[in-house]
Amino acid sequence: MEKTDSYHLPVTGRNILRFAFPTIVMTVFNTFYTMVDGLFVSNLIGMEALSAINLTAPAIALITAVSGMLATGGSAVVMKKMGEHKEQEARQDFTLLILTNAAVGAVMMLLGYALMDTLLEVMGLSPAVFGYCRTYLIPILLMYNFSLYLIAADKSTLSLICTVAGGVTNIILDYALISLFDLGIQGAAIATGLGYSIT
């Protein structure tokens, strides 16, 4: 029997939950990234490094918000066309969205590198916190968020698996790079950056 995709199933509570459940779990799991970094950093490096993670949170939130805005709005258009059996148009829109997301991500990364020192200097941070912020932000500016596009492609379970794999990678690498390899805040940044990259 051929499997019917989510766009061609009847709208019932069970089918909606089946489609939405992986996304709900994925969203909850995504909240652990900063919390895990905070736990490892505060316990293994110190409070100045923890301050740096909190001070860089708005920049990370901005990157995630722009990427999420493109993915959420664009995915709604793609899903609508999939439900209307306009698969070719949906594929074309999907390709355009991914290219746009990559281009916007590249521009944000370049702007981030260009403006990072100036913005951190304006904040009047101590030299130690300034160094921690700069070290933590560099790998994070490389991240992209395509997990929402997988949901639009009716691969919400794959999106969940990727998100969990990214989170587990972040946790393991946080411990290994900070505690075992003594890389400090740079280890936390690399762990978070690689976790986002897997997702």
C-alpha positions, 0 to 999 in steps of 0.5 A, a space after each residue: 500500500 502506498 503511503 499518503 503524505 500529510 498533505 493528502 490525509 483527511 484533517 483529523 485531530 490524530 493526523 494534525 497531532 501526527 504532523 505537529 508532534 515532532 515539531 513540538 518536541 523539536 522546539 522544546 529540545 531547541 531551548 536546551 542549547 543555551 541552557 546546556 552551554 550555560 551549565 557547562 560554562 558556569 561550572 567549568 569556566 566561570 561567571 565572566 564566561 557565563 555573562 558573555 553567553 548571556 550578552 551574546 544571546 540577542 545576536 543569536 536570537 536575531 539570527 534565529 529569528 530572521 532564519 525562522 521568519 524566512 523558513 516559517 513564512 516560506 514553508 507556509 507557501 510551499 505547504 499550501 501549494 503541496 496541498 493544492 497538488 501544485 508540486 512543481 511550483 512548490 519545488 521551485 519555491 522551495 529551491 528559491 527559499 533555500 537559496 534566499 536563506 543561504 544568501 541572507 545567512 551569508 550577509 548576516 554572517 559578514 555583517 556580524 564579523 564586520 560589526 562585532 568588535 564595534 558593538 562589543 566595545 560600545 557595551 563597555 565590557 571588561 576585557 575578559 568578558 569582551 574576549 569571551 563574547 568575541 570567542 563565543 560569537 565567531 562560530 555561532 555566526 556560521 549557523 543556518 536553520 533548515 529544520 523548518 524546511 524539512 517539516 514543509 517537505 513532510 519530513 518532520 520526523 527527520 527534522 526531529 532526529 536532526 535536532 536531537 542529534 544536534 542537541 546531543 552533539 552539543 552536550 557531548 562536545 561541551 563536556 569534551 571540549 571544555 572539560 577534557 580538552 580545556 578549550 574554555 569558551 571556544 570549546 562551548 562555541 564550537 560545540 554549539 556551532 556544530 550542534 546547530 550545523 547538524 540541525 
